[in-house]
Amino acid sequence: MATHYSRSCLQYLFHLAHDHLDFRLPEIKALLSLRGKPFHPGEHFKEKSPFWLLDGLSEEDVHNIMGRSVCAKSAFELWGHGKTQSELKMSLLQYPTEDMTPFLQKSSTYKINVYTFNKTLEFQDRIKKIDALEHLPFQGSVSLKNPQQIFCLLEDYGTDPNNIPEEPFHIYFGRWIADGQRELIRSHSVKNRHFIGNTSMDAGLSFIMANHAKVKEHDLVYDPFVGTGSLLVACSQFGAYVCGTDIDYNTIHGIGKASRKNQKWRGPDENIRANLRQYGTERLYVDVLVSDAAKSVWRHALLFDAIITDPPYGIRESTRRTGSQKDSSKPSEDFFGESHVPVSMAYHLSDIFTDLLNFAVHHLVLGGRLVYWLPIYRPEYCEEMVPLHPCLQLTSNCEQTLSSHTSRRLITMEKIKEPEEADVLAHLFDPRYSPYQGHNAFRDKYFSGVTKKTTKDDKRADNGK
Ligand SMILES: C[S@@+](CC[C@H](N)C(=O)[O-])C[C@H]1O[C@@H](n2cnc3c(N)ncnc32)[C@H](O)[C@@H]1O
């Protein structure tokens, strides 16, 4: 039910899902910025907590953010909070009655939910907690099935499952406003997707990437390592027109060996277009092409609103680029002893990222975002390894751990200026922008860690010491 009277200084409580912790703040910040709103955390803001108080928002902002967020579970208009039941009561008593009464009318129906984080309560204990709210001037009747208003008491028992306190650390009470889009993770699961491959990106992370990229309706989004198009699926869900390229002919044409168990060959309509059709966004499919990311096929005038991609790391897919005889320092001998023209050559990770940043600088609109994954060998990682460009501002850098020694980092960059000759030269020659060559050994480090018994040094590194 929409409300149209103005109420000042409202605070909203966001209840965040307790996974992908690193990705939540950049997601919420990106969604706020899509509405032109800064991020104003309320008191006691802790990034790792599942409960965030946010200031300076309207109910419309909250609806909008919840209409996109896959990191947030729900949002509430905060009526009161405190460390104890009595602090909560005091806080609720201070909330202006005129701000409460429109939602507590005799003619309306309501229900109160109790949500506890890091603790399970017995049914009777939940009822007791609801009864303790009798000081609130509820006038309407309770409807558990179809209430007009939903209220929620949320209790925070901390984040340590091995040390759950008797009493909560903090209690909140508020009016439910909206749920986030966690359902998209289930509805778009790759398990039930028409066309998948060995490296299809998980649905939740694809939506997070689209949010970090600030993808919006009518945008044009491009994925230069498109694979089976999981990132295009997510971006089209948010109303963007999508296109991509991949070096692999079979993937682009949806032919060849299937990735599913019990299926030898891909079926007649297993392709990216069919994936978009499956989710009702085929009208936003522009096209996909066979093309090598190392050799851009696009005219400089073509601009994308976002570039969002998962480049190959060489673990489950090869990192190859097209080459010619002149690229090869040592021409190989063919069967007849004559020099052979190699059709493909190694595409080093450091070159992949240099090319990707260069491409983004020339093909993003000003303010457009590049979002991509950077594989990392954790014992060696430091921030200097993240590739930079004078025309791109690093917006966020979030880690997803893959194993004790490897992870991938979701890098988000925003184009802040059009490239001039000096920027192109700086990117090539200024040591601040010179690519970190250690990325190139990622494959070896990945497999050495998988097969090798962990050494004392690795253990020390894994413990972050
Ligand atoms: C990690 S996969 C991308 C998976 C994709 N996000 C999906 O959901 O299916 C990387 C892709 O890059 C492609 N690739 C490898 N080298 C390439 C190159 N030089 N140019 C373009 N694509 C390349 C591979 O064929 C592979 O499909």
The ligand as an SDF file (V2000), in Angstrom:
LIG
                    3D

 27 29  0  0  0  0  0  0  0  0999 V2000
   34.9260  -18.2820  -18.1730 C   0  0  0  0  0  0  0  0  0  0  0  0
   34.2700  -18.5090  -19.7700 S   0  0  0  0  0  0  0  0  0  0  0  0
   32.8960  -17.4220  -19.8000 C   0  0  0  0  0  0  0  0  0  0  0  0
   31.6800  -18.1160  -19.2970 C   0  0  0  0  0  0  0  0  0  0  0  0
   30.4430  -17.2930  -19.4550 C   0  0  0  0  0  0  0  0  0  0  0  0
   30.4180  -16.1940  -18.5160 N   0  0  0  0  0  0  0  0  0  0  0  0
   29.2280  -18.1810  -19.2520 C   0  0  0  0  0  0  0  0  0  0  0  0
   28.4420  -17.8950  -18.3480 O   0  0  0  0  0  0  0  0  0  0  0  0
   29.0780  -19.1580  -19.9610 O   0  0  0  0  0  0  0  0  0  0  0  0
   35.4420  -17.7120  -20.7890 C   0  0  0  0  0  0  0  0  0  0  0  0
   35.1010  -17.7440  -22.2760 C   0  0  0  0  0  0  0  0  0  0  0  0
   36.1150  -17.0210  -22.9600 O   0  0  0  0  0  0  0  0  0  0  0  0
   36.2720  -17.6150  -24.2270 C   0  0  0  0  0  0  0  0  0  0  0  0
   37.5800  -17.1810  -24.7620 N   0  0  0  0  0  0  0  0  0  0  0  0
   38.8200  -17.6790  -24.4920 C   0  0  0  0  0  0  0  0  0  0  0  0
   39.7470  -16.9760  -25.1770 N   0  0  0  0  0  0  0  0  0  0  0  0
   39.1050  -16.0110  -25.8670 C   0  0  0  0  0  0  0  0  0  0  0  0
   39.5030  -14.9640  -26.7390 C   0  0  0  0  0  0  0  0  0  0  0  0
   40.7890  -14.8060  -27.0670 N   0  0  0  0  0  0  0  0  0  0  0  0
   38.5570  -14.1300  -27.2510 N   0  0  0  0  0  0  0  0  0  0  0  0
   37.2370  -14.3090  -26.9400 C   0  0  0  0  0  0  0  0  0  0  0  0
   36.7850  -15.3030  -26.1440 N   0  0  0  0  0  0  0  0  0  0  0  0
   37.7040  -16.1250  -25.6110 C   0  0  0  0  0  0  0  0  0  0  0  0
   36.1470  -19.0940  -23.9730 C   0  0  0  0  0  0  0  0  0  0  0  0
   35.7640  -19.7650  -25.1670 O   0  0  0  0  0  0  0  0  0  0  0  0
   35.0560  -19.1220  -22.8890 C   0  0  0  0  0  0  0  0  0  0  0  0
   33.7930  -19.3200  -23.4870 O   0  0  0  0  0  0  0  0  0  0  0  0
  1  2  1  0
  2  3  1  0
  2 10  1  0
  3  4  1  0
  4  5  1  0
  5  6  1  0
  5  7  1  0
  7  8  2  0
  7  9  1  0
 10 11  1  0
 11 12  1  0
 11 26  1  0
 12 13  1  0
 13 14  1  0
 13 24  1  0
 14 15  1  0
 14 23  1  0
 15 16  2  0
 16 17  1  0
 17 18  1  0
 17 23  2  0
 18 19  1  0
 18 20  2  0
 20 21  1  0
 21 22  2  0
 22 23  1  0
 24 25  1  0
 24 26  1  0
 26 27  1  0
M  CHG  2   2   1   9  -1
M  END
$$$$
